[in-house]
Amino acid sequence: MLRSRGRSWALRRDVKIDIQIYDPSKDAEQQTQALTTADVWIIAPADLPHWAAAGKVVSLPNTYKAPDNPLAWSDLLPTWREQLVQWDGKAFAFPLFGEAPLCCYRSDLLKAPAHEAALRGLLGRDFNGPLTWEQFAQLAEHFRSKGMSGQPGPSLPPLPRNDAGLDRLFYTLTAGFARRAVRQEEERSAYSPDDVFSFHYNFETGQPRIAAPGFVHALKLLQRLQACRPVEPADHPEEAFLNGQAVLCLTDAPWLVTFQKTPALRDKVGVCRIPGGDRYFDFRTGQERKPFGASNWLPYLGGAGWLAVVSSSSRNTEAAFELLADLAGPKTSTQIFLGSIGQGGPTRTGQLYRHRWDTFDLNEKQTMHLRDFLEETLLHRNLKNPVLCLRTPRQALHRAVLVRGLREALLKGADAEKTLQNVAAEWSKLDREQGLAEHKADYRRSLGLLAKE
């Protein structure tokens, strides 16, 4: 993307864009050299606070936020504009790739006569995919026992091999169990600050919630789903769905392009919103509660996508910002979204409202569903409290602990509750090492709040 989309800018400026691959496995000296010689870094949203808090990246000039600036700052999706590019009240990044989480399913198999009777009671008359994670699990178990071709076998893609993918998968499931969805029309007296701000941590006390009942339930559900997956994790789990080895797939919208280009899958893939919880666990008591409506649905955002930042050691700061503004601007960012393969998604509200989405090569009805699901997820207009990725300066240490525990539970059968209790204990130790007061301040900053009340 950088080579193709940056070429026209480079030609206009008569400069060369040199792309370096940052390899964290190299020794400290090589890492430092790579970081200090590059003008621009491409980083994950969760990593921004680490670099911003350390003073390693430059905050955006305010001119880019001006109403008359070609960047059209106000058109950026609210979650990106107000939180994922921000740290401690300052914007440090431009969004390059967004995210577009969806659930895909084999519509031809769900509607096949051999499965119709068994699935009608589960999904209802329309067979439009799973609404809740319980339905998702029952579908996976049905096709595991019946098999994709009449023989029992895996019905889900393998687990992601990389840490970021497994981390995202876990929190995507957890969102609808560990937090109650607060609707926009609810009066302020009907919910507490914890319903809006507490997820990874208790907003008031700063204590980790990773072992709370909603998280444990989600991990137990993942263990249940693991029986429907191949044993070995994969770099690209979607390839199992692509190759006809899975009936359900959690992915991002650009994969639909690949699915549609595959003759065996063309017009056989249905799309639906990421499922929600068939229950949630009360924040104060830990007791199960029935959701309002059909499911307790909240989007989990920030676990994918890419940001671009300018290094504080850059010798070409002005040009670096100009390049990134060009890439993140309305025209080029739309081309990036519609040209994405595999990963990627919208970064702007205007992209969701585009009249034509020909790139996905779907029929009119499917295109309308795709746009509706992405708009509901990325704009979350009816929700006050979507779940964001953990984005504190030390989150990488916490992720490493969590992912190690998840692999123990999912690949080696470790007890879910005990696993997350151990994760919570290690998180608490990391937070004490930092200092509890500073940890609480960082958590507040990660939510877009002031460090102190």
N, C-alpha and C positions, 0 to 999 in steps of 0.2 A: 504494500500500500504506500509506504513512504517513497519507494522508488518511482512508482507510477504517478501518484498524485502530487509528489513534490517536484517532479521534473519541470513542469511548466513554470512554477515559481522560480526554480533555480535558473532556468533559461532567461527569464525576465531580469533577474538580478545578476546574471553572469557569474554565478557561484557554483560550487560543486557540493552536493550532499553526500557525505561519507557515513555509511551505516556500520556501527559496531555492535556485535552481539555481546552483551554483558554476561559473563559466566561466573556465578557466585562460587563455583567449585575451585576457582583459581586462588592462588595465594593472595594475601592482603595487599602486597605491593602491586600486583597486576590489577587487582580490583580498583585500588586507589588511582592508578594511572588511567584506567578506563573511565572512571567517574570524573576525573579532573580534566580530561582532554575533550570530553563530549560537551557540546553546547546544550543539547536537548536530551532529556531522558524520557523514555516511555515506561510508565509504571502502572501497577494495579491501583485501583482506588483505595484499597485498604492500606497501601504503603505510603500514601501521601503524608499523613501526619508525622511519620518517622522522619522523613527528610525535611519537612517544613519546620518541625520543632527543633531540629538540629541546625537550622540556618543554612541548609545545603542547596535550597532552591529559592528562586526569586519570586516575590509576589507580583501579580499582574498589575501593570499600570492602570490607573482608574479610567483612562481614556477608552479602554476596551468595553467598559460598562456604560458608556454614554449612549443615550437613546439614538443619536445619529451615527454611531459607529457602524460600519458595514458588518461587524461581527454579529450584530443583533443579539446581544447578551440576554435580553428578556425572553427570547424564543427558546433558549436552552430549557430542557426538561427541568422542572422544579427541583427534583432530587439531586440532579447534577449541579445546577446553578446555586442552590442554597446550602448544600451539604457536602457532596462528594468532591468538589473542587476547593473546598474551604478548609481552613484550619485557624482557630483562634481569631475569628472575625475577619480574616483576609483570604482572598482568592489567590490560589497558587498555580492553577492548572487549567488547561483546555481539555474537554472531552474529545477523544478521537474515535473510539468505538464505544457504543452503548451495549446494552443487553436486551434480549427479547425472549424471556423465558416462556416456554410453552410445553404442553403435554401433547405428544403425537401418538396416534394409535392406528392399528390396521383396521380401517373401517370395513374392508371386505370380509375380514375374518369375524369381526363382531356381529356382522349381519348375515353370516353364512347359516344356512338351515341347520347344520350340525350343531351349532351353538345357540341358536335363537331361543329355544325354550329355557335353557339354563340361564341365559343372560337377561331375559326379559324382566324377570323379577328383580334383578340386580340394578339394571340401568334404566328400566322403564321402556316406554314404547319407542322413543326417538333414537336410542343408541348413539348418543352424542358424546361418548367418552365419560370417564370417571369424574364425578363432582367432588368426592371426598377421598381421602387417603385409604379409608377402609374399602371403598369400591375399587380403588386402584389395586389394593392387595388381593382382593377376591378375584378380580380379573386375571391378575398375574398367576394366582394359584390355580384358577380354572384351566388356563392354557398350559401351565406347567404339567398338570395331570393329563390333559388331553393331547398336548403337544401341538406344535405348529403344523405338523404333517401327519397327525394320527398317532405319533409315538411320544411318550412323556419326555420332557426335556426343558431346558431353560426357556423362559418366556420374556425375560427382561435383559437389557444390555448388562455387561459386567460393570463393576464399580470403576470409577475413574482412578487411574494410577497416580496422578499428580495430587499433591496436597490441596491445592486451591479448589480442584474439582470435587474432592471428597468433602471438604469443608463446606462448600456451597450446597452440595446435595443434602448434608445433614441439616443445615439451617433452613433450607427450603422446606423440608418436612416439618421441622420444629416450629416454624412461625405460627402455624394455625393451632398448635397445641399449647404453647407456652405463653401466648399473649391473647387476650380477648380483643376482637376487632371492635374498635370504637367508630361508630358511624357518624358522619358529618352532622346529621340532624340531632344528635344527642346533646342535651343540655350539659353545661360544664359541671353541674352538680352530680351528674350521673356517673362520672368516672373520676379517677384520681390521677395524679401525675405519674404514678407507677404504671398505669395502663398505657401511657403514652411513651414513657422514657425508660422503663425497666425492661430489659431483655437479657443481655449477656450478664448484666450486673443489676443489683438492687440500686435504684437511683438514689435512695436516701442513705443507705448504709455503705455502699460501695462493695458489698460482698458479692461474690460470684453466684449466679443462679444456674450454672451449667448442670448441676445435679438436681434441680427442681423437677417436680413430677412431669411437667410437659416435655422436658428434654429427655428424661428417662423413657417416657412413652414413645417418643420419636425414635430413639435408638432401638428400642425393642421392636418397633415396626420395621426399621431397617434390617434388623436381624431376621425377621420373618420374611422380608423380601429377598434377603440374601439366598434363601433356599430356591429362589426362582432365577438366579443369575448363574452364569458360568463361574467357575472357581477363581480363575485368574483375572485380576484387574486389567484394564486396557487404557492406552493413551487416548483413544477416541472411541468411547463406548457406543456412540451413535452408529458406528460401522456395523454393529451386530443387527441393528434395526434395518440398516441399508441392505444387508445381505440376507434378509428374510429370516433372521434367527431370533427376533423379538417381536412381541405384539404391542408393547408400550415403550415409550421413550421420552424422557425428560431432556429437552434440548433448547436451542435458541432458533429463532425463525429462519436465519439463513440456511440451516440444514434442509429446509423444505425445498430449496432450489435443487439440491443434490438428490433428494428423494424423488422429486418430480422428473428429473432427467434419467432416472433409473427405470428402464422399461418394466421390470417386474413390480415396481411400486407405483407407477404413474396412475394418478387418480384413485389410489387405494389408501391414501393416508388422510385420516381425519385429524383435526386440531381442536384442542380445548384449553381452557385456562388451567394453570397449575392447580391441582386439587387443594382443598382446604380440610380442616379438621372436622371430624364428626362429633367432636367434643373439644373442650378446652379445660385447662386446670386453673382454678382460681388463684390469683396471685397471693392472697393473704393466707388462705387455708390449704391450698394444694388439692382441694376437692374437685372432682369432675363436674363440669357444668355443660348443659345443653346449649348449643349455639343459637343465636337469633337467626332464623332462616334455615336454609338447607345445609349450610356448612359455615364454620368459623374460618373465613378466608382472609389472609393477609399476604401481600407480596413480600418476598425477601429480595432486597435490592442492594447493589454494590458488590456482589460477590463475583461479578464478571465485568468485562469492559476494560478499556485502557485510557489513561490520562497522559497528557504530554506536559512536561514542566521544563523550565529553563534553569540550568545549573548556575549556582552562585559563582562558580569558577569560570563561567563562559566569558570569552573574549569578544563575543559577537552577540551581545544580549539583544540589541535592537533588532538585528536581522533574525535572530532565533524567535523572538516574539512575533515578528512579521510572518515567518513561515508557519508558525502554529496557528495564528489567526486566519491565515489563508486555508489551512487544512480543516479548521474547525468552523469556518464560515458556512453560511446557509447552503451555497451551491456545492462546494466540495464535500462537506460532511454528508449531504444527501447522496452524492455519488458513492461515497465510502459505504454508507449503510446499504444501499441497494446493490452494491457490488460485492458485499461481504460473502465469504464462503466459510461455512462452519460456524464461526463465532462472530458476534457483532450485533448491533441493534441501533435503534434511533437514539439520537442525542438531543433532538429538537422536537418541540410540539408541532411545528409545521410539517415535519416528516410523517407524523401520525395522521395528519389530515390531508395528505396528498390524495389527489383524485385517482391516480393510476399507480398500481403496484404490479406492473407487468412482470417485473423481475421474478416473482414467485410462481408465475405460470399456473395460477389456480383459477378455478371457475369463479363466477361472480359471487356465488353464495359463500364459498370457502374464503375468498378474499375479504368479504365483509366480516366474517367471523374472525379471521386473523386480525384485522384492524381493530375490531371491537375488543378482543381479548388483550391485545397489546396496549390499547388506550386505557382499559380498565386497570391493567397491571402497572403501567409506567406513570400514569397520571393519578391513579388511586383517588379519583375525585370523591367517592363516597366514603372514604376512610380518613381518619385523622392520624392513624398510627401504624403505617407500614414499618416493617422491620428492616433495618439497615445493617450492613456488615459491621463487625467490630473494627473500629478505625481509630485506635489509640496508637501513640508512638511505639509501644512495645507489643503490638498485637501479634507480630510474627512469632514471638516466643510463646504466646498463648496458643496460637494456631498449631504450632509444632507439638505441644503437649496434647491438645485435643485430638489431632489427627492420629498421633501414636495410639491413643486410647481407642479411637474408632476402629483402627485396623485390628487391634487386639480383640475387640468385641465382634467385629464382622467376619474376620478371617480366621480367628482362633477360638471363637465362642466364649470369650470372657463375659462374665455377668454384666449386664448393662448398667444396673444401678451402682454396683461397686466400681465399675470403670469410671463413671462420671463423678462419683464421690472422690476418687483418686485425682481426676482431672481438676476438680474444684480445689482440692487441697494444694496441688501444685500451682494453680493460679493464685491462690491466696499467698503462697510463699513468694511468688514473683512480685506480687503487689506490695508485700511487706518490705521486700528488698528495695523497691522503688521509693517507698514511703507512702502510707495510706492516704495522707492529705493530698499529695501530688497525684496519686492514682485517681482519686475521686475527681480532682480538678480535670485531669485528662479525659475521664469518661464524660464529664459534662461538656468539655470542648468537642468531643467526638459527636455529640448530639446537636452541635450548633448553638450551645448555650454558653454563657459566661462561666469562667472557671469557678467563680464563687457566687453564691446567691446574692 
